[in-house]
Amino acid sequence: MDEFLAARLQMAVSLGFHIVFACIGMVMPWFMFVAEWKWLKTKNPVYLDLAKAWAKGVAIFFAVGAVSGTVLSFELGMLWPTFMEHAGPIFGMPFSWEGTAFFVEAIALGLWLYGWNRLSDKVHLYTGMVVGIAGVASGIFVISANAWMNAPAGFDWIDGQAYNIDPVAAMFNKAWFAQSHHMIIAAFSATGFAVAGVHALLFMKNRLEIHAKALTIALAFASVAALLQPLSGDHAAKNVAKLQPAKLAAFESHFETQESAPLIIGGIPDMERREVNYAIKIPGALSFLAHGDFNAQVKGLEEFPEEEWPPVPIVHYSFQLMVAIGMFLVLLALIFLGGTYKWKHWLEKRWWMRLLVFATPLGFIAIQAGWVVTEVGRQPWIIYGIMKTKDALTPMPGIQYTFYTISAVYLLLSFIIVWLMSRQIKMLQSKYLKHD
């Protein structure tokens, strides 16, 4: 394995693990907030137990997310020093604000965890809301920094140097809003269905009230997010079409520039013949997706130098996987809403619980696929159109060994998290089974 591949894989592994921890740590506070609000409203102790149980999960994922995020920040400087030398002064502001949001989140979480019977009910409740708001804000600031890599702004690039730096313009670049809402909605959808899947499995084993309440709260968040996601995705795709047309072409393995371009569903890209085999093609749909006009022209990969093409098959398969999972989660959301408002007997059926269990990891698989689309789809650029990834690599040798070490650490950390969460679930189960 060469140094360049090892560095890219290390970033991929670190980001892949961190994004799961970060999403759960960002979304779960809203679940515990709603559970506490329901307890204050109904005085049903089940909601109180649920809020406290979820809070323990929040604390675990918050701690792990903080550590893994710190590792990523160090890796940016260690693996890509040339990138940080030029980019640091330009897009450092969102990282500074992310640090502020992190500290607010940490303080509010501490108050929530240790403020029972010390704070008034309302103050304690809204402390939980502050945890959720700060978590979402933290995510948005980090995504803004990543969006800058896709749509660099806030500087003039002259002879390999940045001049006239404007950190505010860099932070609010043309990609930040589209990427932010798409990622935040995805986090709510993925976490909601994951939590629902875990409680569905537990409910099938023991039909306890606490799992039924948990399912309702988690699915309410997940369903709203899943239904918003296609709208968010449409806006994000149109943004990519304007800012990164080569990436859009790679999404669809769209090789030739044409009007009324078809949307490709599935298929296997043939890079030699520059065509897609075994695909379903919907005439004009890609033109509409990209530009809001069924007859609009969509640039193909032929418009760009071949050495600047992203790895088309990887981007294409990842995009197709992301969309397919998103559509399946929309179906689950519609079933939940239909069961909630009209066909309540649906939600009591075993097939529904099994579907939720099956969906447990799917949202996070879609998120991982989405980040592959975002990051691999930008290649060969680390700063789109400005600096290539290979030119930002550290000259230090031995990156393979740090990659192996980081991968082993994250695998061990994942096993520890699974053990800790299983332990918390067993404690909760035993409490309610004793009552029965």
C-alpha positions as CSV (number, residue, x, y, z in Angstrom):
1,M,0.0,0.0,0.0
2,D,1.5,3.4,-1.0
3,E,1.5,6.4,1.3
4,F,-1.2,8.3,-0.7
5,L,-3.7,5.4,-0.5
6,A,-2.9,4.8,3.2
7,A,-3.5,8.5,4.0
8,R,-6.8,8.6,2.2
9,L,-8.0,5.3,3.8
10,Q,-7.0,6.6,7.2
11,M,-9.2,9.7,6.7
12,A,-12.0,7.5,5.4
13,V,-11.9,5.1,8.3
14,S,-11.7,8.0,10.9
15,L,-14.6,9.9,9.2
16,G,-16.6,6.8,8.7
17,F,-16.6,5.9,12.4
18,H,-16.8,9.5,13.6
19,I,-19.9,10.3,11.6
20,V,-21.9,7.6,13.2
21,F,-20.9,8.7,16.7
22,A,-21.5,12.3,15.9
23,C,-25.0,11.8,14.3
24,I,-26.2,9.8,17.3
25,G,-24.7,12.3,19.8
26,M,-26.4,15.1,17.8
27,V,-29.9,13.6,17.5
28,M,-30.4,11.6,20.6
29,P,-30.6,14.7,22.9
30,W,-33.8,15.6,21.1
31,F,-35.3,12.2,21.9
32,M,-34.4,12.6,25.6
33,F,-35.9,16.1,25.5
34,V,-39.2,14.9,24.1
35,A,-39.3,12.0,26.6
36,E,-38.8,14.4,29.5
37,W,-41.4,16.8,28.1
38,K,-43.9,13.9,27.9
39,W,-43.1,13.0,31.5
40,L,-43.8,16.5,32.7
41,K,-47.0,16.6,30.7
42,T,-48.4,13.1,31.6
43,K,-46.5,12.2,34.8
44,N,-46.1,8.8,33.4
45,P,-42.9,7.4,35.0
46,V,-42.1,5.4,31.9
47,Y,-41.2,8.6,30.1
48,L,-38.9,9.6,32.9
49,D,-37.1,6.2,32.8
50,L,-36.8,6.5,29.0
51,A,-35.4,10.0,29.2
52,K,-32.7,8.9,31.7
53,A,-31.9,5.7,29.7
54,W,-31.4,7.7,26.5
55,A,-29.4,10.3,28.3
56,K,-26.8,7.6,29.2
57,G,-26.5,6.8,25.5
58,V,-26.1,10.5,24.8
59,A,-23.3,10.8,27.3
60,I,-21.5,7.7,25.8
61,F,-21.7,8.9,22.2
62,F,-20.9,12.5,23.1
63,A,-17.6,11.4,24.7
64,V,-16.7,9.1,21.9
65,G,-17.7,11.7,19.3
66,A,-15.5,14.3,21.0
67,V,-12.5,12.0,20.9
68,S,-12.9,10.8,17.3
69,G,-13.5,14.4,16.2
70,T,-10.3,15.5,17.9
71,V,-8.5,12.7,16.0
72,L,-9.8,13.9,12.7
73,S,-8.6,17.5,13.4
74,F,-5.1,16.2,14.1
75,E,-5.2,14.0,11.0
76,L,-5.9,17.0,8.8
77,G,-2.6,18.6,9.9
78,M,-0.6,15.4,10.1
79,L,-1.6,13.9,6.8
80,W,-2.4,16.9,4.7
81,P,0.0,19.7,5.9
82,T,0.1,21.6,2.6
83,F,-3.7,21.8,2.6
84,M,-3.9,23.1,6.1
85,E,-1.1,25.6,5.5
86,H,-3.2,27.3,2.8
87,A,-6.7,26.4,3.9
88,G,-6.4,26.9,7.7
89,P,-6.5,30.8,7.6
90,I,-9.4,30.7,5.2
91,F,-11.8,28.2,6.6
92,G,-10.8,28.2,10.3
93,M,-13.8,30.2,11.4
94,P,-16.4,27.4,11.3
95,F,-14.0,25.2,13.3
96,S,-13.7,27.9,15.9
97,W,-17.5,28.2,16.1
98,E,-17.8,24.4,16.3
99,G,-15.5,24.5,19.3
100,T,-17.8,27.1,20.9
101,A,-20.9,25.0,20.2
102,F,-19.1,21.9,21.6
103,F,-18.4,23.6,24.9
104,V,-22.0,24.9,25.2
105,E,-23.2,21.3,24.5
106,A,-20.8,19.9,27.1
107,I,-21.9,22.3,29.8
108,A,-25.6,21.9,29.0
109,L,-25.3,18.1,29.0
110,G,-23.5,18.2,32.4
111,L,-26.3,20.3,33.8
112,W,-28.9,18.0,32.4
113,L,-27.3,14.8,33.7
114,Y,-26.6,16.1,37.2
115,G,-29.4,18.7,37.5
116,W,-32.2,16.3,38.5
117,N,-33.8,17.6,41.7
118,R,-31.4,20.6,41.6
119,L,-32.9,22.6,38.8
120,S,-36.5,23.5,38.3
121,D,-38.4,21.2,36.0
122,K,-38.6,23.8,33.2
123,V,-35.0,24.8,33.5
124,H,-33.9,21.2,33.4
125,L,-36.2,20.4,30.4
126,Y,-34.8,23.3,28.3
127,T,-31.3,22.5,29.3
128,G,-31.9,19.3,27.3
129,M,-33.0,21.5,24.4
130,V,-29.8,23.5,24.6
131,V,-27.9,20.2,24.3
132,G,-29.8,19.4,21.1
133,I,-29.4,22.9,19.6
134,A,-25.7,23.1,20.3
135,G,-25.2,19.6,18.8
136,V,-27.0,20.5,15.6
137,A,-25.1,23.8,15.4
138,S,-21.8,22.0,15.9
139,G,-22.6,19.7,13.0
140,I,-23.6,22.6,10.7
141,F,-20.3,24.4,11.4
142,V,-18.2,21.3,10.5
143,I,-20.2,20.7,7.4
144,S,-19.7,24.3,6.4
145,A,-15.9,23.7,6.5
146,N,-16.3,20.6,4.3
147,A,-18.6,22.5,1.9
148,W,-15.8,25.1,1.5
149,M,-13.7,22.3,0.0
150,N,-16.4,21.7,-2.5
151,A,-17.1,25.3,-3.3
152,P,-14.0,27.4,-2.2
153,A,-14.8,31.0,-1.5
154,G,-13.5,34.0,0.5
155,F,-10.1,34.5,-1.1
156,D,-8.2,35.2,-4.3
157,W,-5.8,32.5,-5.4
158,I,-2.7,34.0,-7.1
159,D,0.4,32.1,-8.0
160,G,-0.3,29.3,-5.5
161,Q,-1.1,31.7,-2.6
162,A,-4.4,33.0,-1.0
163,Y,-4.9,36.7,-0.8
164,N,-7.7,39.0,0.3
165,I,-9.0,36.4,2.7
166,D,-12.6,36.8,3.9
167,P,-13.4,34.1,6.6
168,V,-17.1,35.0,6.7
169,A,-17.5,34.5,2.9
170,A,-15.6,31.2,3.2
171,M,-17.8,30.0,5.9
172,F,-21.0,30.9,4.1
173,N,-19.9,29.5,0.8
174,K,-22.3,28.4,-2.0
175,A,-22.4,24.8,-0.8
176,W,-22.8,25.2,2.9
177,F,-26.6,25.4,3.1
178,A,-27.4,22.5,0.7
179,Q,-24.9,20.2,2.4
180,S,-25.9,21.2,5.9
181,H,-29.6,20.6,5.6
182,H,-29.1,17.4,3.7
183,M,-26.7,16.0,6.3
184,I,-28.7,17.1,9.4
185,I,-31.9,15.7,8.0
186,A,-30.1,12.4,7.2
187,A,-28.8,12.3,10.8
188,F,-32.3,12.5,12.2
189,S,-33.6,9.9,9.8
190,A,-30.7,7.5,10.4
191,T,-30.7,7.8,14.2
192,G,-34.4,7.7,14.4
193,F,-34.7,4.5,12.5
194,A,-31.7,2.9,14.3
195,V,-33.2,3.7,17.7
196,A,-36.6,2.5,16.5
197,G,-35.1,-0.8,15.3
198,V,-33.4,-1.5,18.6
199,H,-36.6,-0.9,20.5
200,A,-38.6,-2.9,18.0
201,L,-36.3,-5.9,18.6
202,L,-36.7,-5.5,22.3
203,F,-40.4,-5.1,22.0
204,M,-40.8,-8.3,20.1
205,K,-39.0,-10.1,22.9
206,N,-40.9,-8.4,25.7
207,R,-43.9,-6.2,25.0
208,L,-43.0,-3.5,27.5
209,E,-44.6,-0.1,27.5
210,I,-41.2,1.7,27.6
211,H,-40.3,0.2,24.2
212,A,-43.7,1.2,22.7
213,K,-43.2,4.8,23.9
214,A,-39.6,4.8,22.6
215,L,-40.8,3.6,19.2
216,T,-43.4,6.3,18.8
217,I,-40.9,9.1,19.7
218,A,-38.1,7.8,17.5
219,L,-40.3,7.0,14.5
220,A,-41.9,10.5,14.7
221,F,-38.5,12.1,14.2
222,A,-37.3,9.5,11.7
223,S,-40.5,9.7,9.5
224,V,-40.6,13.5,9.2
225,A,-36.9,13.5,8.3
226,A,-37.3,10.7,5.8
227,L,-40.1,12.5,4.0
228,L,-38.1,15.8,3.9
229,Q,-34.9,14.0,2.6
230,P,-36.0,13.7,-1.1
231,L,-36.8,17.5,-1.1
232,S,-33.4,18.2,0.5
233,G,-31.7,15.8,-1.9
234,D,-33.3,17.6,-4.9
235,H,-32.0,21.0,-3.7
236,A,-28.5,19.5,-3.0
237,A,-28.4,17.9,-6.5
238,K,-29.2,21.1,-8.2
239,N,-26.5,22.8,-6.2
240,V,-23.9,20.2,-7.2
241,A,-25.0,20.6,-10.9
242,K,-24.1,24.3,-10.6
243,L,-20.9,24.0,-8.6
244,Q,-19.4,20.6,-9.4
245,P,-20.9,19.4,-12.8
246,A,-18.2,16.6,-13.0
247,K,-19.4,15.2,-9.7
248,L,-23.0,15.2,-10.9
249,A,-21.9,13.4,-14.1
250,A,-20.2,10.8,-12.0
251,F,-23.4,10.3,-9.9
252,E,-25.1,9.1,-13.0
253,S,-22.2,7.8,-15.0
254,H,-23.2,10.5,-17.5
255,F,-20.5,10.4,-20.1
256,E,-21.9,12.5,-22.9
257,T,-23.2,16.1,-22.8
258,Q,-26.8,16.1,-23.9
259,E,-30.2,17.8,-23.7
260,S,-33.1,16.0,-22.1
261,A,-30.6,13.8,-20.2
262,P,-32.0,10.6,-18.8
263,L,-31.9,9.7,-15.1
264,I,-30.1,6.4,-14.7
265,I,-31.3,4.0,-12.0
266,G,-28.9,1.1,-11.2
267,G,-26.6,-0.1,-14.0
268,I,-23.0,-1.0,-14.3
269,P,-20.6,1.7,-15.7
270,D,-18.4,0.5,-18.6
271,M,-15.4,2.9,-18.5
272,E,-13.9,1.7,-21.7
273,R,-17.0,2.1,-23.8
274,R,-18.2,5.0,-21.7
275,E,-21.7,3.7,-21.2
276,V,-23.9,2.2,-18.5
277,N,-25.1,-1.4,-18.9
278,Y,-28.3,-2.9,-17.4
279,A,-29.7,0.5,-16.2
280,I,-33.2,1.8,-16.1
281,K,-33.3,5.2,-17.9
282,I,-36.0,7.8,-17.3
283,P,-35.9,10.3,-20.3
284,G,-35.3,14.0,-19.3
285,A,-35.3,13.3,-15.6
286,L,-31.7,14.1,-15.0
287,S,-32.1,17.4,-16.7
288,F,-35.0,18.2,-14.4
289,L,-33.1,17.0,-11.4
290,A,-30.1,19.1,-12.2
291,H,-31.8,22.2,-13.7
292,G,-35.5,22.0,-13.1
293,D,-36.1,21.7,-16.9
294,F,-36.8,18.4,-18.7
295,N,-35.1,19.8,-21.8
296,A,-32.0,21.4,-20.2
297,Q,-28.5,20.4,-21.2
298,V,-26.5,18.4,-18.7
299,K,-22.7,18.3,-19.0
300,G,-21.1,14.9,-19.4
301,L,-17.7,13.7,-18.2
302,E,-16.5,14.3,-21.8
303,E,-16.4,18.0,-21.0
304,F,-13.6,17.5,-18.4
305,P,-10.0,16.2,-18.7
306,E,-10.0,12.5,-18.0
307,E,-7.3,13.0,-15.3
308,E,-9.8,15.1,-13.4
309,W,-12.6,12.6,-13.5
310,P,-13.7,11.2,-10.1
311,P,-13.6,7.3,-9.7
312,V,-16.9,7.0,-11.6
313,P,-18.0,3.4,-10.5
314,I,-17.4,4.1,-6.8
315,V,-19.3,7.4,-7.0
316,H,-22.1,5.9,-9.1
317,Y,-22.7,2.8,-6.9
318,S,-22.6,4.9,-3.7
319,F,-25.1,7.4,-5.1
320,Q,-27.4,4.6,-6.2
321,L,-27.2,2.9,-2.8
322,M,-27.9,6.2,-0.9
323,V,-31.0,6.9,-3.0
324,A,-32.3,3.4,-2.8
325,I,-32.1,3.3,1.0
326,G,-33.6,6.8,1.2
327,M,-36.6,5.6,-0.8
328,F,-37.0,2.6,1.4
329,L,-37.0,4.8,4.5
330,V,-39.7,7.0,2.9
331,L,-41.8,3.9,2.5
332,L,-41.4,3.1,6.2
333,A,-42.3,6.7,7.1
334,L,-45.5,6.4,5.1
335,I,-46.4,3.1,6.7
336,F,-45.8,4.7,10.2
337,L,-47.9,7.7,9.4
338,G,-50.7,5.6,7.9
339,G,-50.7,3.4,10.9
340,T,-50.7,6.4,13.3
341,Y,-53.6,8.2,11.7
342,K,-55.8,5.5,10.1
343,W,-54.6,1.9,10.2
344,K,-53.4,1.5,13.8
345,H,-53.4,-2.3,13.7
346,W,-50.5,-2.1,11.2
347,L,-48.1,-1.0,13.9
348,E,-48.9,-3.9,16.1
349,K,-48.0,-6.5,13.5
350,R,-44.9,-8.6,13.7
351,W,-44.0,-7.8,10.1
352,W,-43.8,-4.1,10.9
353,M,-41.4,-4.8,13.8
354,R,-39.3,-7.0,11.6
355,L,-39.1,-4.2,9.0
356,L,-37.9,-1.8,11.6
357,V,-35.2,-4.2,12.8
358,F,-34.1,-4.7,9.2
359,A,-33.9,-0.9,8.8
360,T,-31.7,-0.4,11.9
361,P,-28.4,0.1,10.1
362,L,-29.8,1.3,6.8
363,G,-29.8,5.0,7.5
364,F,-26.1,5.0,8.6
365,I,-25.2,2.9,5.5
366,A,-26.9,5.7,3.4
367,I,-24.9,8.4,5.3
368,Q,-21.7,6.5,4.7
369,A,-22.6,6.2,1.0
370,G,-23.4,9.9,0.9
371,W,-20.1,10.9,2.2
372,V,-18.3,8.6,-0.3
373,V,-20.3,10.5,-3.0
374,T,-19.3,13.9,-1.5
375,E,-15.6,13.1,-0.8
376,V,-14.7,10.7,-3.6
377,G,-16.9,12.6,-6.0
378,R,-14.6,15.7,-5.4
379,Q,-11.5,13.8,-6.4
380,P,-8.8,14.5,-7.6
381,W,-9.3,17.8,-5.8
382,I,-8.9,18.4,-2.0
383,I,-9.9,22.1,-2.7
384,Y,-12.1,21.9,-5.8
385,G,-10.4,23.4,-8.8
386,I,-7.6,24.8,-6.6
387,M,-5.4,22.1,-5.1
388,K,-5.2,18.4,-5.9
389,T,-5.3,15.9,-3.1
390,K,-1.9,14.3,-4.0
391,D,-0.2,17.7,-3.7
392,A,-1.4,18.1,-0.1
393,L,0.1,14.8,1.2
394,T,2.7,14.9,3.9
395,P,6.2,13.9,2.9
396,M,6.6,11.8,6.1
397,P,6.8,8.0,5.6
398,G,5.1,5.2,7.5
399,I,1.5,6.3,7.1
400,Q,0.5,2.7,6.5
401,Y,1.3,2.0,10.2
402,T,-0.9,4.8,11.5
403,F,-3.7,3.7,9.3
404,Y,-3.5,0.1,10.7
405,T,-3.3,1.5,14.3
406,I,-6.2,3.9,13.9
407,S,-8.4,1.2,12.3
408,A,-7.7,-1.2,15.2
409,V,-8.4,1.5,17.8
410,Y,-11.8,2.4,16.2
411,L,-12.8,-1.3,15.9
412,L,-11.9,-1.8,19.6
413,L,-13.8,1.4,20.5
414,S,-16.9,0.2,18.6
415,F,-16.9,-3.1,20.5
416,I,-16.7,-1.2,23.7
417,I,-19.6,1.1,22.7
418,V,-21.7,-1.9,21.8
419,W,-20.9,-3.6,25.1
420,L,-21.7,-0.4,27.1
421,M,-25.0,0.1,25.3
422,S,-26.0,-3.6,25.6
423,R,-25.3,-3.3,29.3
424,Q,-27.5,-0.2,29.7
425,I,-30.3,-2.0,27.7
426,K,-30.1,-5.1,29.9
427,M,-30.3,-3.0,33.1
428,L,-33.4,-1.2,31.7
429,Q,-35.0,-4.5,30.7
430,S,-34.3,-6.2,34.0
431,K,-35.9,-3.2,35.9
432,Y,-39.2,-3.5,34.0
433,L,-39.3,-7.3,33.9
434,K,-39.0,-7.4,37.7
435,H,-42.0,-5.0,37.9
436,D,-44.0,-7.4,35.7
